Amino acid sequence: MSGPGAGRRYPAAPARNNSRRPVEPVIRGELQEDRYSRFRLIPWWDQTKIANCRLLVIGAGALGNEILKNAALLGFRKVIVVDLDRIDESNLSRTILYRSEDIGKFKANVAADAYQRIATDSVVQPLVENVVYGCGLGLFEWSDVIIAGLDNREARLWINRCAWKVNRPWFDGAIEGINGVVRVFAPGVPPCYECTLGEMDWALLEKRMSCNLLALEQNDEGKAPTTPTISSVIAGIQVQEAVKMIHGLPTLTGKGYIFEGLNHSSYTVEYTENPDCMSHYTVPDIVHLPESSRDLTLAQLLQRARADAGTDEVVIEFSRDVIQKFVCPSCGEEEEKYSPAGKLRLQEASCPKDGNLRTVVSVHRFSGSEDFGYRRLDQLGLPLLDLFVARSITHEMGYIPYGDASLVLGTVLPREI
């Protein structure tokens, strides 16, 4: 069965209506006081929509802390937070959720615990992962809204492509000094984040990656000077835009909100669609398989896809390139790797025998003729709960091994199989 929400498209924002209906005063005795009663005074507010929204927060640094704090206060009850890093002392001046005793602990774990102390009725799952290499696309498909507090282009580009594939909106934020920007990208509605990248952005992205899919250098973009005040401003706009989209109100979709802190000036910019953008692709239908990645081989998945498509002319495409092995051109020795492209460093490609740079053999699809069909899905170097797309001439279908859900989503309610 297709997972609910798979293939869903968010409606275009309604036209702005400048006619304001009068708000009737609420007599104090008639107001039912509870945690969210003041929100309900806003005429269009629907607390149930917020409580039921599945929120994916990527990044738990300065921006991520403010995003999570706002989400907890507003009543988002189903949350996953992703971050790979540990807390260091410099974080303490810019993050509301961390304390001195948290230094050395993983940000995602501490942030999740702090969130649940604020919103005691919430369920929050931390994921200590690199979002580019360690998170399957099923995580993005699980969400209703994605809010990112990131510090590098590579991760933003990956999130953008994943969000488009599974038809989910995402809200980007960036800060430097006392300035910041918020960008909103709706599913299937260009321009997207990739459309905004210029020549310098691509040059910086290519600087980290060699032509043979190995990382040339560590990504150290996340050292920009920031303050807690600008984090509050930008994260506040990000979460507010998400709340507006959840309620079907006009948002900054396809635009950027620029805040200049020195003079407290702000303005919006409109981005232009790139007709050749590689991100503009959405999987039309996604199936949740009951099996886990440990239960299915690649050959078995192909057999299922052929049956669904009604033809043997089917290929299975992976969510990302996989480095299958290194081959030394001098001594001929091979070393199996099965690792996502970009995760391995260039230094690792040196042959341990003669020191020569080995050839990288990568794969990104399986048609049935390759020699690795016996491998289970969890032996391909791909993360759990990932998306596999089956293609034939007339058929296209995505598959997510949803038996992985308990290992990835934890106690956060998964979507139905």
C-alpha positions in Angstrom: 0.0 0.0 0.0 1.1 3.5 -0.6 2.0 5.4 2.6 -0.4 8.2 3.4 1.2 11.5 2.4 3.2 9.9 -0.4 2.7 11.8 -3.5 0.8 14.5 -1.6 1.2 18.1 -2.9 0.8 21.1 -0.8 -1.7 23.6 -2.3 -0.5 26.9 -3.6 -0.9 29.7 -1.0 -4.2 31.4 -1.3 -4.4 35.0 -2.6 -3.9 37.6 0.1 -7.1 39.1 1.4 -6.6 42.5 2.8 -10.1 42.8 4.2 -9.9 42.0 7.9 -12.9 40.7 9.7 -13.4 42.2 13.1 -12.2 40.1 16.0 -14.8 39.8 18.7 -13.5 40.4 22.2 -13.3 37.2 24.3 -14.9 37.6 27.7 -12.5 36.3 30.3 -15.0 33.8 31.8 -15.6 32.3 28.3 -11.9 31.7 27.7 -10.9 28.1 28.5 -7.4 28.6 30.0 -4.9 26.0 29.1 -1.4 25.8 27.7 -2.4 27.0 24.3 -5.4 29.1 25.0 -3.8 32.4 24.0 -2.9 31.0 20.6 -6.6 30.1 20.1 -7.4 33.8 20.3 -5.9 34.1 16.8 -9.0 33.6 14.5 -7.3 31.2 12.1 -5.3 29.2 14.6 -5.8 25.5 14.8 -3.8 23.9 17.6 -4.7 20.4 16.4 -2.9 21.0 13.1 0.3 21.9 14.9 0.0 19.0 17.3 -0.4 16.5 14.5 2.3 17.9 12.3 5.4 15.7 11.9 8.3 18.1 12.3 11.9 17.3 11.1 14.5 19.7 12.5 17.9 19.3 10.9 20.7 21.0 12.8 20.8 21.6 16.6 23.2 24.5 16.8 22.4 28.1 17.4 19.5 28.2 14.9 18.4 24.7 15.7 18.1 25.5 19.4 15.8 28.5 18.7 13.8 26.5 16.2 13.3 23.7 18.7 12.4 26.1 21.5 9.8 27.8 19.4 8.4 24.5 18.2 8.1 23.2 21.8 6.3 26.3 23.0 3.9 26.2 20.1 2.9 22.6 20.7 4.6 20.6 18.0 4.3 17.1 19.5 6.0 14.8 16.9 9.6 15.8 16.3 12.8 14.3 15.0 16.0 16.3 15.4 19.2 15.4 13.4 22.7 16.5 14.3 26.0 14.7 14.2 28.1 17.1 16.4 28.9 17.2 20.1 28.4 20.3 22.3 31.5 22.4 23.0 31.9 25.4 25.3 31.5 27.9 22.4 27.9 26.6 21.9 26.8 27.7 25.4 26.7 31.4 24.6 24.4 30.8 21.6 22.1 28.0 22.6 19.2 28.0 25.1 18.9 24.2 25.5 22.5 23.4 26.5 24.3 23.7 29.9 27.9 23.4 31.0 27.4 19.9 32.1 26.3 19.0 28.6 29.7 19.7 27.0 30.9 16.6 25.1 27.4 15.2 24.7 25.7 14.8 21.4 23.6 17.9 20.5 20.7 15.8 19.2 20.3 13.8 22.4 20.5 16.8 24.7 18.2 18.9 22.5 15.6 16.2 22.4 15.6 15.8 26.2 15.4 19.6 26.7 12.5 19.8 24.2 10.5 17.2 26.2 11.1 19.1 29.4 9.4 22.1 27.8 6.7 20.2 26.0 6.0 17.2 28.3 3.3 15.7 26.0 5.7 15.6 23.0 7.6 12.6 21.5 11.1 13.6 20.2 13.5 11.3 18.5 17.2 12.3 18.3 19.3 11.1 15.4 23.1 11.4 15.7 23.8 11.3 12.0 25.2 13.3 9.1 22.1 14.2 7.2 23.9 13.8 3.8 25.3 10.3 4.4 23.4 8.8 7.4 19.7 9.6 6.8 17.5 7.7 4.5 14.9 9.5 2.4 12.2 7.7 4.3 13.0 10.2 7.1 12.1 13.1 4.9 9.0 11.3 3.6 7.9 10.7 7.3 7.8 14.5 7.9 5.2 17.0 7.1 7.5 20.0 7.5 11.3 20.3 7.4 13.1 23.2 9.1 16.9 23.4 8.8 19.4 25.3 10.8 22.5 24.4 8.9 25.9 25.9 8.2 27.0 24.5 4.8 25.8 24.3 1.2 26.3 20.6 0.8 23.8 19.7 3.4 21.3 22.3 2.1 21.6 21.0 -1.4 21.0 17.4 -0.3 18.0 18.4 1.8 16.5 20.3 -1.1 16.8 17.3 -3.5 15.4 15.0 -0.9 12.5 17.3 -0.1 11.6 17.5 -3.8 11.8 13.8 -4.3 9.3 13.0 -1.5 7.2 16.2 -2.0 7.8 18.0 1.3 8.3 21.7 2.1 11.4 23.0 3.8 12.4 26.2 5.5 16.0 27.3 5.3 17.8 29.7 7.6 21.3 31.1 7.6 23.0 33.6 10.0 26.3 35.5 10.1 27.2 38.2 12.5 24.0 40.1 13.2 22.5 39.4 9.8 20.4 36.5 8.5 18.2 35.1 5.8 15.1 32.9 5.7 14.1 31.0 2.5 10.9 29.0 2.0 10.7 26.2 -0.6 7.5 24.4 -1.3 7.3 21.0 -2.9 6.9 21.0 -6.6 6.9 24.8 -6.8 10.1 26.3 -8.3 12.4 28.1 -7.7 14.1 25.8 -5.2 17.3 26.1 -3.2 19.4 24.7 -6.0 18.0 27.4 -8.4 19.5 30.0 -6.1 23.1 28.7 -6.4 25.5 30.8 -8.3 28.9 30.1 -9.8 30.7 30.8 -6.6 28.4 28.4 -4.7 29.1 25.6 -7.1 32.9 26.3 -7.0 32.8 26.0 -3.2 30.8 22.8 -3.4 33.2 21.3 -6.0 36.2 22.3 -4.0 35.3 19.7 -1.4 34.6 16.9 -3.9 37.0 15.3 -6.3 35.9 14.1 -9.7 36.0 10.5 -8.5 33.4 11.0 -5.8 35.9 11.2 -2.9 36.0 14.1 -0.4 39.0 16.4 -0.9 38.7 18.3 2.3 36.6 18.5 5.5 33.6 20.8 5.3 34.4 23.6 7.7 31.8 26.2 6.7 30.3 26.1 10.1 32.7 28.6 11.8 30.8 31.8 10.9 30.5 34.5 13.7 27.0 34.5 15.1 25.1 35.9 18.1 22.1 34.5 20.0 20.1 37.6 19.0 20.2 37.0 15.3 19.5 33.3 15.9 16.3 34.3 17.7 15.2 36.6 14.8 15.8 34.1 12.0 14.5 31.0 13.7 11.4 32.9 14.7 10.7 33.7 11.1 11.4 30.2 10.0 9.0 28.6 12.5 6.4 31.3 11.9 6.5 30.6 8.1 6.0 26.9 8.9 3.0 27.7 11.0 1.5 29.8 8.3 2.0 27.1 5.7 0.4 24.5 8.0 -2.6 26.7 8.2 -2.8 27.4 4.4 -1.8 31.0 4.7 0.5 32.9 2.3 4.2 32.3 2.9 7.6 33.4 1.5 7.5 30.4 -0.9 10.2 30.9 -3.6 11.5 34.0 -1.8 14.1 35.0 0.7 13.7 37.3 3.7 16.8 39.3 4.4 17.4 40.8 7.8 20.3 43.3 8.2 20.9 43.8 11.9 23.0 46.9 12.0 20.2 49.2 10.9 17.3 46.7 11.6 16.3 46.8 7.9 14.7 43.9 6.2 13.4 43.1 2.7 12.4 40.1 0.5 14.0 38.9 -2.7 12.4 36.8 -5.4 14.4 33.9 -6.8 14.4 32.8 -10.4 13.7 29.2 -11.5 16.5 27.4 -13.3 14.8 25.3 -16.0 17.7 22.9 -16.0 17.7 22.4 -12.2 18.6 18.9 -11.1 16.4 19.1 -8.0 13.1 19.3 -9.8 12.0 15.7 -9.6 9.3 14.1 -7.5 8.7 10.4 -7.1 5.1 10.0 -8.2 4.2 7.1 -5.9 5.9 5.6 -2.9 5.2 2.2 -1.3 6.0 1.3 2.3 7.2 -2.2 2.3 6.7 -4.2 5.5 10.2 -5.7 5.3 13.3 -4.1 6.8 16.6 -3.5 4.9 17.9 -6.6 6.7 15.1 -8.8 5.3 15.4 -7.9 1.6 18.1 -8.5 -0.9 18.5 -6.2 -3.9 17.5 -9.1 -6.2 14.3 -9.6 -4.2 13.4 -6.0 -4.4 13.9 -6.1 -8.2 11.6 -9.1 -8.4 8.9 -7.2 -6.5 9.3 -4.2 -8.7 9.1 -6.3 -11.9 5.8 -7.8 -10.6 4.4 -4.3 -9.8 5.5 -2.9 -13.2 4.3 -6.0 -15.2 7.6 -6.2 -17.0 11.1 -7.5 -16.5 12.6 -4.4 -18.0 13.0 -2.6 -14.7 16.0 -1.0 -13.0 16.3 -0.1 -9.3 17.9 3.3 -8.7 19.6 4.2 -5.4 19.1 7.5 -3.6 22.8 8.4 -4.0 26.0 7.1 -5.7 27.7 4.2 -3.8 31.4 3.6 -3.9 31.5 -0.1 -4.5 35.2 -0.7 -4.4 38.8 0.5 -4.9 40.9 -1.1 -7.6 44.6 -0.5 -7.8 45.7 0.0 -11.5 49.2 -1.2 -10.7 48.9 -4.3 -8.6 45.3 -5.1 -9.5 44.2 -5.6 -5.8 40.6 -4.8 -5.1 39.0 -3.6 -1.8 35.2 -3.6 -1.3 33.9 -0.5 0.3 30.1 0.0 -0.2 30.0 3.5 1.1 28.0 6.6 0.1 29.9 8.8 -2.4 31.6 11.8 -0.6 31.9 10.0 2.8 35.3 8.5 2.0 38.3 10.8 1.8 40.8 11.0 -1.1 43.6 9.7 1.2 41.7 6.4 1.7 42.0 5.6 -2.0 45.8 5.1 -1.7 46.8 1.5 -2.3 48.3 0.0 1.0 50.8 -2.0 -1.1 52.3 0.5 -3.5 50.8 3.8 -2.5 49.3 4.5 -5.9 45.9 6.2 -6.2 43.3 3.5 -6.7 40.4 3.7 -9.2 37.0 4.2 -7.7 34.2 1.9 -8.9 30.8 3.4 -8.1 27.3 2.1 -8.7 23.9 3.9 -8.5 21.5 1.3 -9.9 20.7 -2.4 -10.3 19.2 -4.0 -13.3 19.7 -7.7 -12.4 22.8 -8.4 -14.4 25.3 -7.0 -11.8 27.1 -9.3 -9.4 25.8 -7.7 -6.1 22.1 -8.6 -6.3 22.6 -11.1 -3.4 23.4 -8.2 -1.0 20.8 -7.2 1.5 19.7 -3.6 1.3 21.5 -2.8 4.5 24.8 -4.1 3.0 24.9 -1.5 0.2 26.3 1.3 2.3 23.0 3.1 2.2 21.2 4.3 5.4 18.2 2.6 6.8 14.7 3.7 5.8 16.0 4.8 2.4 14.2 5.2 -0.9 14.7 2.9 -3.9 13.1 4.0 -7.2 12.1 1.3 -9.7 11.8 2.5 -13.3 10.6 0.9 -16.5 9.6 2.6 -19.8 6.0 3.1 -18.6 6.3 2.7 -14.8 7.9 4.5 -11.9 7.5 3.5 -8.2 9.4 4.3 -5.0 10.0 1.7 -2.3 10.9 2.3 1.4 11.6 -0.7 3.6 9.4 0.4 6.5 10.5 -2.4 8.7 13.4 -0.1 9.5 11.0 2.5 11.0 11.4 1.4 14.6 15.2 1.7 14.3 15.1 5.2 12.8 11.9 6.8 14.1 12.0 5.3 17.5 8.9 6.0 19.5 7.8 8.8 17.1 4.7 7.3 15.4 5.7 6.1 11.9 3.4 6.4 9.0 1.3 3.3 8.3 2.6 0.5 6.1 
